[in-house]
Amino acid sequence: MKKLIATSMAVLIAAPAFAGGRAYEQQTTSFLGWDILPYVALRGGATYGNINYSFNDTKESVSQNLYQLRAALGLAIYDKSRVEIEGSFFTKGNKTKTFGDFQNAGVSTENIELMANVYMDLWHFKYIQPFAGLGAGMAFINTQAADVSNDGTKFSAMGTLGLAMPFGCFNVEVAARYNYIDIMSGMHNFSGDVGIRYMF
């Protein structure tokens, strides 16, 4: 599954090289009365993650600082909303924690997510576009404490607030995100990222 997602993201990132790069007014496509504009997006940033980890009959809060890369394929609808499929890749988190009488247990997390996101533009200004978004999907996650590993596909949800700045066919985005993963007693990720959205 990880290889499939990685291959899909590579194709997604390469797609703008084969696009026409026309102005917005010339490239919208009418479908059922809606103007639709396809796009690809690449985003990167940092994440503060916290997981409530249970091990050795003890629950501890484990915090980690991670880096993230997000790639998305989507549709802008009538210049007011967007829907997209996004793949998110996080660096491996490592931490040492004490669980009861088990001293210095190494705790690690590995996480890839596949999300369906919906964004709404909040207001329209000349140079910036505030937006808010909600997403839901799956996290392919592995957590490990000492030699005990826990693999699984878990539900994931995300909320986003951000600003977009248009430059012709490109939009520069700055966003803050909260991401919840239903593993253990809950994994909470607080992220900030900067990205580029290319409109075909």
Helices and strands as residue ranges (DSSP letters): H 2-14, G 15-18, H 24-27, E 29-31, E 34-55, E 58-77, E 81-90, E 93-99, E 102-121, E 129-145, E 148-167, E 170-181, E 187-199
